[in-house]
Amino acid sequence: MSETAALVKNIFDPYYQAPIEVWESFAEYLTTATYKKNETIKEMNKTERYLHIIVQGSAGIFLWKENAPVCLDLCYENEFFGDYMSFLNQEPSELFTQAIEPTVLLSISFNDLSKLYQHSDIGINIGRIAAESLFMHKQTQQIDLLMLTAEERYLKLLERQPVIVQRTPQKHIASYLGITPESFSRIRKKITL
């Protein structure tokens, strides 16, 4: 069993259990890429050509607004990652993606994923799992933004990713939570007391 197939099987098993041969076949379509801290993965106004799984590290999805990046999402190990809207419609978007720390990605191209869809029910299941995972993550984030206070959103983020403060710049966390860095600093102080 290849290391990549074992890794992918481990990531997908909670959603869809398949024999290792399936993951060996799927792994043949994957490429591995390594990014340095703060390195751009996909530039703004470009088309997302790949759907990624973060193997190691973390990355964010950003949008420029008023001369500053706004963090729309933070992603960590074993999560799907990318500018999914651009990936689906194969058109440029205003979003850019960036490694937040040294990051290793497993990636499948739009064309290869399309081939899997056409030739295999398993390919369709893999795509469905990725789409559902990305949708649930985003929908939960939107509900939290509307229903929870900034402090509650931060506590929930800490629960999901306990070492976030050590791994992610405070400005990105604050932006992701929809608050100023000063407000975020006050929340952190209050929680650590």
Residue frames as a rotation matrix with the C-alpha (Angstrom) as fourth column:
MET 1
0.585 0.811 0.000 0.00
0.811 -0.585 0.000 0.00
0.000 0.000 -1.000 0.00
SER 2
-0.235 -0.674 0.700 1.42
0.607 -0.665 -0.436 3.37
0.759 0.322 0.565 -0.98
GLU 3
-0.757 -0.124 -0.641 1.78
0.613 -0.472 -0.633 6.12
-0.224 -0.873 0.434 1.61
THR 4
-0.896 0.436 -0.087 -0.50
-0.439 -0.836 0.329 8.42
0.071 0.333 0.940 -0.42
ALA 5
-0.288 0.820 -0.494 -3.25
-0.120 0.481 0.869 5.78
0.950 0.310 -0.040 -0.72
ALA 6
-0.319 0.117 -0.941 -3.09
0.858 0.458 -0.234 5.08
0.404 -0.881 -0.246 3.02
LEU 7
-0.921 -0.067 -0.383 -3.31
0.242 -0.870 -0.429 8.80
-0.305 -0.488 0.818 3.79
VAL 8
-0.709 0.693 -0.134 -6.29
-0.580 -0.463 0.671 9.32
0.402 0.553 0.730 1.48
LYS 9
-0.215 0.621 -0.754 -8.04
0.316 0.774 0.548 6.25
0.924 -0.120 -0.363 2.88
ASN 10
-0.578 -0.077 -0.813 -7.58
0.816 -0.039 -0.577 7.61
0.013 -0.996 0.085 6.39
ILE 11
-0.949 0.213 -0.232 -9.07
-0.196 -0.976 -0.093 10.98
-0.246 -0.042 0.968 5.39
PHE 12
-0.515 0.775 -0.365 -12.05
-0.665 -0.093 0.741 9.49
0.540 0.625 0.564 3.54
ASP 13
-0.781 0.156 -0.604 -12.86
0.300 0.943 -0.144 6.55
0.547 -0.293 -0.784 5.85
PRO 14
-0.799 0.536 -0.272 -15.17
0.174 -0.228 -0.958 8.56
-0.575 -0.813 0.089 8.15
TYR 15
-0.250 0.709 -0.659 -17.28
-0.757 -0.568 -0.324 9.46
-0.604 0.418 0.678 5.08
TYR 16
0.717 0.407 -0.566 -16.86
-0.694 0.489 -0.528 6.55
0.062 0.771 0.633 2.70
GLN 17
0.037 -0.708 0.705 -15.15
-0.541 0.579 0.610 3.26
-0.840 -0.405 -0.362 3.37
ALA 18
0.845 0.116 -0.522 -13.67
-0.524 0.374 -0.765 1.56
0.106 0.920 0.377 0.35
PRO 19
0.795 -0.595 0.120 -11.03
0.547 0.788 0.282 -1.10
-0.262 -0.158 0.952 -0.19
ILE 20
0.188 -0.828 -0.529 -7.43
0.058 -0.528 0.847 0.08
-0.980 -0.190 -0.051 -0.36
GLU 21
-0.419 -0.328 0.847 -7.36
0.809 0.288 0.512 -0.76
-0.412 0.900 0.145 -4.08
VAL 22
0.588 0.696 0.413 -9.81
0.795 -0.590 -0.137 2.10
0.149 0.409 -0.901 -4.67
TRP 23
0.875 -0.267 -0.404 -7.52
-0.025 -0.858 0.513 4.53
-0.484 -0.439 -0.757 -2.92
GLU 24
-0.178 -0.936 0.304 -4.46
0.376 0.221 0.900 3.17
-0.909 0.275 0.313 -4.76
SER 25
-0.124 0.224 0.967 -6.26
0.992 0.009 0.125 3.92
0.019 0.975 -0.223 -8.03
PHE 26
0.859 0.506 0.072 -7.37
0.498 -0.861 0.107 7.37
0.116 -0.056 -0.992 -6.83
ALA 27
0.529 -0.730 -0.432 -3.85
0.162 -0.413 0.896 8.20
-0.833 -0.544 -0.101 -5.60
GLU 28
-0.212 -0.615 0.760 -2.57
0.883 0.213 0.419 7.85
-0.419 0.759 0.497 -9.17
TYR 29
0.329 0.442 0.834 -4.45
0.772 -0.635 0.032 11.07
0.544 0.634 -0.550 -10.02
LEU 30
0.947 0.093 -0.308 -3.02
0.288 -0.670 0.684 13.04
-0.143 -0.736 -0.662 -7.11
THR 31
0.166 -0.923 0.348 -0.01
0.405 -0.258 -0.877 15.31
0.899 0.286 0.331 -7.17
THR 32
0.475 -0.116 -0.872 1.88
0.861 -0.140 0.488 16.58
-0.179 -0.983 0.034 -4.15
ALA 33
0.206 -0.415 0.886 2.92
0.346 -0.816 -0.463 20.21
0.915 0.402 -0.024 -3.79
THR 34
0.054 -0.305 -0.951 4.79
0.993 -0.081 0.082 21.97
-0.102 -0.949 0.298 -1.03
TYR 35
0.434 0.153 0.888 4.38
0.352 -0.936 -0.010 25.66
0.830 0.317 -0.460 -0.20
LYS 36
-0.681 -0.696 -0.228 6.39
0.557 -0.290 -0.778 27.95
0.476 -0.656 0.585 2.03
LYS 37
-0.163 0.563 -0.810 4.81
0.834 -0.360 -0.418 30.06
-0.527 -0.744 -0.411 4.75
ASN 38
0.067 0.381 -0.922 2.83
-0.056 -0.921 -0.384 32.95
-0.996 0.077 -0.040 3.17
GLU 39
-0.923 -0.382 -0.042 3.33
-0.075 0.072 0.995 31.58
-0.377 0.921 -0.095 -0.35
THR 40
-0.096 0.905 -0.414 0.40
-0.879 -0.272 -0.391 32.12
-0.467 0.326 0.822 -2.70
ILE 41
-0.513 0.045 0.857 -1.21
0.183 0.981 0.058 28.92
-0.838 0.186 -0.512 -3.89
LYS 42
-0.084 0.527 0.846 -3.80
0.996 0.008 0.094 30.46
0.043 0.850 -0.525 -6.22
GLU 43
-0.935 -0.317 -0.160 -3.61
0.318 -0.948 0.022 34.10
-0.159 -0.030 0.987 -7.27
MET 44
-0.091 0.921 -0.380 -6.63
0.165 -0.362 -0.917 36.40
-0.982 -0.146 -0.119 -7.33
ASN 45
0.378 0.427 -0.822 -8.36
-0.719 -0.423 -0.551 36.78
-0.583 0.799 0.147 -10.69
LYS 46
-0.669 -0.523 -0.528 -7.04
-0.724 0.618 0.306 33.34
0.167 0.587 -0.792 -11.71
THR 47
0.412 0.822 -0.394 -8.92
-0.720 0.559 0.412 30.07
0.559 0.114 0.821 -12.13
GLU 48
-0.024 -0.335 0.942 -8.62
-0.829 0.533 0.168 27.32
-0.558 -0.777 -0.290 -9.54
ARG 49
0.009 -0.074 -0.997 -7.42
-0.842 0.537 -0.047 24.24
0.539 0.840 -0.058 -11.42
TYR 50
-0.594 -0.353 -0.723 -7.09
0.041 0.884 -0.465 21.91
0.804 -0.306 -0.510 -8.41
LEU 51
0.699 0.634 0.329 -9.03
-0.427 0.001 0.904 20.64
0.573 -0.773 0.272 -5.45
HIS 52
-0.327 -0.945 0.011 -6.64
-0.440 0.142 -0.887 20.11
0.836 -0.295 -0.462 -2.54
ILE 53
0.841 0.327 -0.431 -6.41
0.268 0.440 0.857 18.09
0.470 -0.836 0.282 0.64
ILE 54
0.355 -0.736 0.577 -4.09
-0.794 -0.563 -0.229 19.53
0.493 -0.377 -0.784 3.26
VAL 55
0.477 -0.317 -0.819 -1.65
0.327 0.930 -0.169 16.86
0.816 -0.187 0.547 4.38
GLN 56
-0.041 -0.564 -0.825 0.47
0.995 -0.100 0.019 19.09
-0.093 -0.820 0.565 6.58
GLY 57
-0.924 -0.383 0.024 0.25
0.383 -0.923 0.021 22.73
0.014 0.028 0.999 7.54
SER 58
0.013 0.936 -0.351 -2.54
0.674 -0.267 -0.689 25.24
-0.739 -0.227 -0.635 7.07
ALA 59
-0.850 -0.196 0.489 -3.85
0.513 -0.519 0.684 27.58
0.120 0.832 0.542 4.43
GLY 60
-0.337 0.741 -0.580 -6.40
0.282 -0.508 -0.814 30.32
-0.898 -0.438 -0.038 4.03
ILE 61
-0.185 0.409 0.893 -8.82
0.961 -0.114 0.251 31.67
0.204 0.905 -0.372 1.49
PHE 62
-0.407 -0.135 -0.904 -8.67
0.514 -0.852 -0.104 35.46
-0.756 -0.506 0.416 1.19
LEU 63
0.364 0.498 0.787 -10.27
0.896 -0.419 -0.148 38.41
0.256 0.759 -0.599 -0.58
TRP 64
-0.785 -0.617 -0.057 -8.79
0.615 -0.763 -0.200 41.91
0.080 -0.192 0.978 -0.86
LYS 65
0.418 0.884 0.210 -11.06
0.787 -0.468 0.403 44.61
0.454 -0.003 -0.891 0.56
GLU 66
0.970 -0.009 0.242 -10.03
-0.089 -0.942 0.322 48.20
0.225 -0.334 -0.915 1.24
ASN 67
0.316 -0.949 -0.025 -6.32
-0.611 -0.183 -0.770 47.43
0.726 0.258 -0.638 0.72
ALA 68
-0.422 -0.437 0.794 -6.27
-0.881 0.406 -0.244 44.60
-0.216 -0.802 -0.556 3.25
PRO 69
-0.676 0.188 -0.712 -6.82
-0.219 0.872 0.438 40.85
0.703 0.453 -0.548 2.96
VAL 70
0.028 0.751 0.660 -10.02
-0.999 0.052 -0.017 39.49
-0.047 -0.658 0.751 4.49
CYS 71
-0.919 -0.394 0.017 -9.79
-0.394 0.918 -0.043 35.88
0.002 -0.046 -0.999 5.62
LEU 72
-0.007 0.966 -0.259 -12.82
-0.918 0.096 0.385 33.91
0.397 0.241 0.886 4.45
ASP 73
0.930 0.322 -0.174 -11.64
-0.243 0.899 0.365 30.53
0.274 -0.298 0.914 5.61
LEU 74
-0.085 -0.925 0.371 -8.89
-0.995 0.098 0.016 28.77
-0.051 -0.368 -0.929 7.55
CYS 75
0.844 0.347 -0.410 -8.10
-0.417 0.904 -0.094 25.14
0.338 0.250 0.907 6.72
TYR 76
0.051 -0.787 0.615 -5.87
-0.941 0.168 0.292 22.59
-0.333 -0.594 -0.732 8.42
GLU 77
-0.847 -0.529 -0.055 -4.70
-0.519 0.798 0.306 18.99
-0.118 0.288 -0.950 8.08
ASN 78
-0.847 0.441 0.296 -7.06
0.460 0.888 -0.004 16.46
-0.265 0.132 -0.955 6.51
GLU 79
0.106 0.887 -0.450 -9.43
0.182 -0.463 -0.868 19.15
-0.978 0.010 -0.210 5.23
PHE 80
0.147 0.043 0.988 -10.40
0.989 0.019 -0.148 19.88
-0.025 0.999 -0.040 1.65
PHE 81
0.035 -0.280 -0.959 -9.13
0.309 -0.910 0.277 23.23
-0.950 -0.306 0.055 0.51
GLY 82
-0.731 -0.385 0.563 -9.26
0.666 -0.224 0.711 25.59
-0.148 0.895 0.421 -2.45
ASP 83
-0.666 0.550 -0.503 -11.29
-0.558 -0.816 -0.153 28.25
-0.494 0.179 0.851 -4.22
TYR 84
-0.629 0.391 0.672 -14.12
0.357 0.913 -0.197 25.78
-0.691 0.116 -0.714 -4.77
MET 85
0.476 0.822 -0.311 -16.44
0.081 -0.394 -0.916 28.12
-0.876 0.411 -0.254 -6.67
SER 86
0.201 -0.505 -0.839 -13.71
-0.903 -0.428 0.042 28.88
-0.380 0.749 -0.542 -9.20
PHE 87
-0.793 -0.496 0.355 -12.86
-0.379 0.856 0.351 25.17
-0.478 0.144 -0.867 -9.35
LEU 88
-0.224 0.798 0.559 -16.46
0.401 0.598 -0.694 24.20
-0.888 0.068 -0.454 -10.12
ASN 89
0.769 0.626 -0.128 -17.13
0.171 -0.395 -0.903 26.78
-0.616 0.672 -0.411 -12.83
GLN 90
0.058 -0.870 0.490 -13.53
0.921 0.236 0.309 26.91
-0.384 0.434 0.815 -14.11
GLU 91
0.533 0.102 0.840 -13.62
0.461 -0.867 -0.187 30.70
0.709 0.487 -0.509 -14.17
PRO 92
-0.594 -0.793 0.134 -11.38
0.355 -0.408 -0.841 33.26
0.722 -0.452 0.524 -12.44
SER 93
0.606 0.738 -0.298 -12.45
0.652 -0.246 0.717 34.66
0.455 -0.629 -0.631 -9.08
GLU 94
0.504 -0.350 0.790 -11.39
-0.388 -0.908 -0.155 37.51
0.772 -0.229 -0.593 -6.84
LEU 95
0.939 -0.098 0.329 -10.27
-0.277 0.352 0.894 35.05
-0.203 -0.931 0.303 -4.17
PHE 96
0.134 -0.909 -0.395 -6.70
-0.605 0.241 -0.759 34.04
0.785 0.340 -0.517 -3.56
THR 97
0.976 0.122 -0.182 -5.38
0.047 0.696 0.717 31.17
0.214 -0.708 0.673 -1.49
GLN 98
0.204 -0.925 0.320 -2.23
-0.643 -0.373 -0.669 31.20
0.738 -0.070 -0.671 0.57
ALA 99
0.147 -0.295 -0.944 -0.22
0.601 0.785 -0.151 28.89
0.785 -0.545 0.293 2.81
ILE 100
0.837 0.170 0.521 -0.32
-0.281 -0.682 0.675 30.20
0.470 -0.711 -0.523 6.36
GLU 101
0.345 -0.788 0.510 2.55
-0.630 0.209 0.748 27.97
-0.696 -0.580 -0.425 7.45
PRO 102
-0.690 -0.575 -0.440 4.73
-0.715 0.443 0.541 25.52
-0.116 0.688 -0.717 5.52
THR 103
0.183 0.933 0.311 2.11
-0.658 0.351 -0.667 23.36
-0.731 -0.083 0.678 3.82
VAL 104
-0.938 -0.343 0.042 1.93
-0.217 0.680 0.701 20.11
-0.269 0.648 -0.712 1.87
LEU 105
0.018 0.980 -0.200 -1.07
-0.803 -0.106 -0.587 19.53
-0.596 0.171 0.784 -0.39
LEU 106
-0.706 0.019 0.708 -2.39
0.422 0.815 0.398 16.53
-0.570 0.579 -0.583 -2.26
SER 107
-0.297 0.548 -0.782 -4.18
-0.579 -0.754 -0.309 17.87
-0.759 0.361 0.541 -5.33
ILE 108
-0.323 0.268 0.908 -6.39
0.724 0.688 0.055 16.56
-0.609 0.675 -0.416 -8.09
SER 109
-0.969 -0.077 -0.234 -6.94
-0.085 -0.787 0.611 18.59
-0.231 0.612 0.756 -11.24
PHE 110
-0.132 0.964 -0.230 -10.36
-0.694 -0.256 -0.673 19.54
-0.708 0.071 0.702 -12.52
ASN 111
0.037 0.109 -0.993 -9.76
-0.943 0.332 0.001 17.44
0.330 0.937 0.115 -15.63
ASP 112
-0.801 -0.395 -0.449 -8.70
-0.248 0.903 -0.352 14.36
0.545 -0.170 -0.821 -13.68
LEU 113
-0.770 0.599 0.222 -11.65
-0.163 0.153 -0.975 14.64
-0.617 -0.786 -0.020 -11.30
SER 114
0.075 0.795 -0.603 -13.95
-0.912 -0.189 -0.363 14.93
-0.403 0.577 0.711 -14.32
LYS 115
-0.325 -0.275 -0.905 -12.41
-0.686 0.727 0.026 11.74
0.651 0.629 -0.425 -15.74
LEU 116
-0.999 -0.044 0.005 -13.06
-0.034 0.677 -0.735 9.95
0.029 -0.735 -0.678 -12.45
TYR 117
-0.366 0.930 -0.025 -16.69
-0.545 -0.236 -0.804 11.09
-0.754 -0.281 0.594 -12.54
GLN 118
0.141 0.439 -0.887 -17.14
-0.990 0.070 -0.123 9.72
0.008 0.896 0.444 -16.06
HIS 119
-0.163 -0.365 -0.917 -15.51
-0.555 0.802 -0.221 6.36
0.816 0.472 -0.333 -15.50
SER 120
-0.676 -0.219 -0.704 -16.34
0.370 0.725 -0.581 5.33
0.638 -0.653 -0.409 -11.98
ASP 121
0.519 0.855 0.011 -19.10
0.289 -0.187 0.939 5.40
0.805 -0.484 -0.344 -9.39
ILE 122
0.310 -0.505 -0.805 -16.32
0.945 0.069 0.321 5.60
-0.107 -0.860 0.499 -6.85
GLY 123
-0.731 -0.583 0.355 -15.08
0.645 -0.760 0.080 8.79
0.223 0.288 0.931 -8.51
ILE 124
-0.094 0.796 0.598 -18.57
0.077 -0.593 0.801 10.25
0.993 0.121 -0.005 -8.19
ASN 125
0.718 0.355 -0.598 -18.64
0.570 0.193 0.799 9.31
0.399 -0.915 -0.064 -4.50
ILE 126
-0.210 -0.878 -0.431 -15.24
0.969 -0.245 0.027 10.91
-0.130 -0.412 0.902 -3.91
GLY 127
-0.753 -0.040 0.657 -16.40
0.317 -0.897 0.309 14.13
0.577 0.441 0.688 -5.57
ARG 128
0.299 0.944 0.137 -19.66
0.169 -0.193 0.966 14.09
0.939 -0.266 -0.218 -3.65
ILE 129
0.482 -0.181 -0.857 -17.84
0.871 0.209 0.445 13.65
0.099 -0.961 0.259 -0.34
ALA 130
-0.636 -0.769 -0.056 -15.52
0.771 -0.636 -0.016 16.57
-0.023 -0.054 0.998 -1.10
ALA 131
-0.543 0.495 0.679 -18.43
0.101 -0.764 0.637 18.78
0.834 0.414 0.365 -2.18
GLU 132
0.533 0.803 -0.267 -20.52
0.341 0.085 0.936 17.89
0.775 -0.590 -0.228 0.86
SER 133
0.151 -0.571 -0.807 -17.62
0.987 0.038 0.157 18.44
-0.059 -0.820 0.569 3.23
LEU 134
-0.834 -0.488 0.256 -16.85
0.522 -0.849 0.082 21.86
0.177 0.202 0.963 1.76
PHE 135
-0.215 0.847 0.486 -20.54
0.049 -0.488 0.871 22.83
0.975 0.212 0.063 1.80
MET 136
0.599 0.482 -0.640 -21.10
0.611 0.242 0.754 21.76
0.518 -0.842 -0.149 5.41
HIS 137
-0.268 -0.792 -0.548 -17.95
0.955 -0.292 -0.045 23.58
-0.124 -0.536 0.835 6.53
LYS 138
-0.879 -0.096 0.467 -19.01
0.257 -0.920 0.296 26.80
0.401 0.381 0.833 4.81
GLN 139
0.051 0.985 0.163 -22.66
0.118 -0.168 0.979 26.59
0.992 -0.031 -0.125 5.87
THR 140
0.432 0.031 -0.901 -21.66
0.873 0.236 0.426 26.04
0.226 -0.971 0.075 9.50
GLN 141
-0.634 -0.742 -0.218 -19.31
0.768 -0.638 -0.061 29.01
-0.094 -0.207 0.974 9.29
GLN 142
-0.674 0.432 0.599 -22.09
0.050 -0.783 0.621 31.25
0.737 0.448 0.506 7.92
ILE 143
0.429 0.854 -0.295 -24.57
0.353 0.143 0.925 30.16
0.832 -0.501 -0.240 10.58
ASP 144
0.124 -0.478 -0.870 -21.99
0.992 0.042 0.118 30.73
-0.020 -0.878 0.479 13.30
LEU 145
-0.830 -0.476 0.291 -21.26
0.510 -0.859 0.048 34.21
0.227 0.189 0.955 11.97
LEU 146
-0.367 0.787 0.495 -24.95
-0.173 -0.581 0.795 35.11
0.914 0.206 0.349 12.24
MET 147
0.567 0.766 -0.303 -25.89
0.060 0.329 0.943 33.27
0.822 -0.553 0.140 15.43
LEU 148
0.478 -0.460 -0.748 -22.84
0.872 0.346 0.345 33.31
0.100 -0.817 0.567 17.70
THR 149
0.928 -0.287 -0.239 -20.91
-0.196 -0.918 0.344 36.10
-0.318 -0.272 -0.908 19.32
ALA 150
0.476 -0.837 -0.270 -17.31
-0.596 -0.081 -0.799 36.64
0.647 0.541 -0.538 18.28
GLU 151
-0.273 -0.569 0.775 -16.20
-0.955 0.256 -0.148 35.05
-0.114 -0.781 -0.614 21.57
GLU 152
0.395 0.503 0.769 -18.39
-0.400 0.847 -0.349 31.98
-0.827 -0.170 0.536 20.94
ARG 153
0.959 -0.087 -0.270 -17.03
-0.237 0.275 -0.932 31.67
0.155 0.957 0.243 17.38
TYR 154
0.080 -0.994 0.076 -13.49
-0.843 -0.108 -0.528 31.83
0.532 -0.022 -0.846 18.72
LEU 155
-0.180 -0.089 0.980 -14.19
-0.807 0.583 -0.095 29.15
-0.563 -0.808 -0.176 21.34
LYS 156
0.782 0.518 0.346 -15.69
-0.204 0.738 -0.644 26.93
-0.589 0.433 0.682 18.65
LEU 157
0.728 -0.599 -0.332 -12.63
-0.435 -0.029 -0.900 27.48
0.530 0.800 -0.282 16.46
LEU 158
-0.203 -0.803 0.560 -10.37
-0.969 0.084 -0.231 26.58
0.139 -0.590 -0.796 19.40
GLU 159
0.249 0.386 0.888 -12.37
-0.537 0.818 -0.205 23.39
-0.806 -0.426 0.411 19.87
ARG 160
0.987 0.159 0.020 -11.88
-0.060 0.483 -0.873 22.46
-0.149 0.861 0.487 16.21
GLN 161
0.449 -0.886 0.117 -8.23
0.393 0.078 -0.916 23.50
0.803 0.457 0.383 16.08
PRO 162
0.846 0.038 -0.532 -6.82
0.531 -0.140 0.835 23.81
-0.042 -0.989 -0.138 19.63
VAL 163
-0.012 -0.942 -0.335 -3.39
0.751 -0.229 0.619 25.07
-0.660 -0.244 0.711 18.60
ILE 164
0.533 0.317 0.784 -4.73
0.818 -0.430 -0.382 27.72
0.216 0.846 -0.488 16.22
VAL 165
0.983 -0.132 -0.130 -3.19
-0.080 -0.934 0.348 30.59
-0.167 -0.331 -0.929 18.17
GLN 166
0.182 -0.976 0.120 0.28
-0.088 0.106 0.990 29.08
-0.979 -0.191 -0.067 17.84
ARG 167
-0.296 -0.294 0.909 -0.21
0.716 0.562 0.415 28.23
-0.633 0.773 0.044 14.15
THR 168
0.107 0.513 0.852 -2.18
0.939 -0.333 0.083 31.14
0.326 0.791 -0.517 12.71
PRO 169
-0.866 -0.440 0.238 -1.43
0.363 -0.880 -0.305 34.88
0.344 -0.177 0.922 12.78
GLN 170
-0.545 0.660 -0.517 -3.86
0.545 -0.190 -0.817 36.78
-0.637 -0.727 -0.256 14.99
LYS 171
-0.591 0.325 -0.738 -4.78
-0.569 -0.817 0.096 39.13
-0.572 0.477 0.667 12.14
HIS 172
-0.759 0.312 -0.571 -6.07
-0.367 0.519 0.772 36.14
0.538 0.795 -0.279 10.12
ILE 173
-0.699 0.520 -0.490 -8.01
0.702 0.630 -0.332 34.72
0.136 -0.576 -0.806 13.06
ALA 174
-0.549 0.483 -0.682 -9.60
0.149 -0.746 -0.649 38.11
-0.822 -0.458 0.338 13.76
SER 175
-0.651 0.270 -0.709 -10.50
-0.741 -0.430 0.516 38.57
-0.166 0.862 0.480 10.10
TYR 176
-0.801 0.330 -0.499 -11.94
0.056 0.872 0.486 35.06
0.596 0.362 -0.717 9.91
LEU 177
-0.569 0.578 -0.585 -14.07
0.801 0.230 -0.552 35.78
-0.185 -0.783 -0.594 13.00
GLY 178
0.086 0.614 0.785 -15.25
0.748 -0.560 0.356 39.05
0.658 0.557 -0.507 11.46
ILE 179
0.891 0.161 -0.425 -13.75
0.429 -0.604 0.671 41.30
-0.149 -0.780 -0.607 14.12
THR 180
0.685 -0.691 0.231 -10.87
-0.485 -0.669 -0.563 43.74
0.544 0.274 -0.793 14.47
PRO 181
-0.041 -0.794 -0.606 -7.49
0.289 0.572 -0.768 42.58
0.957 -0.206 0.206 15.80
GLU 182
-0.712 -0.197 0.674 -8.08
-0.488 -0.552 -0.676 44.76
0.506 -0.810 0.297 18.88
SER 183
0.287 0.896 0.340 -11.40
-0.941 0.198 0.273 43.05
0.177 -0.398 0.900 19.64
PHE 184
0.627 -0.117 -0.770 -9.76
-0.055 0.980 -0.193 39.68
0.777 0.164 0.607 19.13
SER 185
-0.490 -0.871 -0.012 -7.00
0.034 -0.005 -0.999 40.61
0.871 -0.491 0.032 21.57
ARG 186
-0.431 0.421 0.798 -9.61
-0.878 -0.397 -0.265 41.53
0.205 -0.815 0.541 24.20
ILE 187
0.669 0.708 -0.228 -11.44
-0.663 0.706 0.248 38.22
0.337 -0.014 0.942 23.68
ARG 188
0.246 -0.662 -0.708 -8.20
0.150 0.748 -0.647 36.25
0.958 0.053 0.283 24.04
LYS 189
-0.711 -0.520 0.473 -7.34
-0.324 -0.354 -0.877 38.07
0.624 -0.777 0.083 27.26
LYS 190
-0.029 0.815 0.578 -10.80
-0.994 -0.084 0.069 37.41
0.105 -0.573 0.813 28.68
ILE 191
0.758 0.351 -0.550 -10.65
-0.388 0.920 0.052 33.70
0.524 0.174 0.834 27.83
THR 192
0.037 -0.851 -0.524 -7.17
0.242 0.516 -0.821 33.17
0.970 -0.096 0.225 29.24
LEU 193
-0.359 -0.133 0.924 -8.01
-0.735 -0.570 -0.368 34.81
0.575 -0.811 0.107 32.59
